[in-house]
């Protein structure tokens, strides 16, 4: 997603987990050198987490409402979240299963909290 954001001319915020605000799914902190988007991972689906990360990039860059749908689709395509319309001969491969949060995500969360 970072590469897709940079290719669109956007600044990529830092990400961390969990948010410092109790009960929040996503928070944003702006700093002079950039921004940090905090996303809650625990007890959430992969799609919810990815949507919050995409929203974090869009809000960090103060993207106008007219550009949001185009950029959201570009990020989803970059992450493999939406299907690309392919010609029939290329679409024969079965669709892979939706990704889930791996155990490494939990390790990264613990390391972030310890830092």
Order of alpha helices (4+ residues) and beta strands (2+ residues): alpha-beta-beta-beta-alpha-alpha-alpha
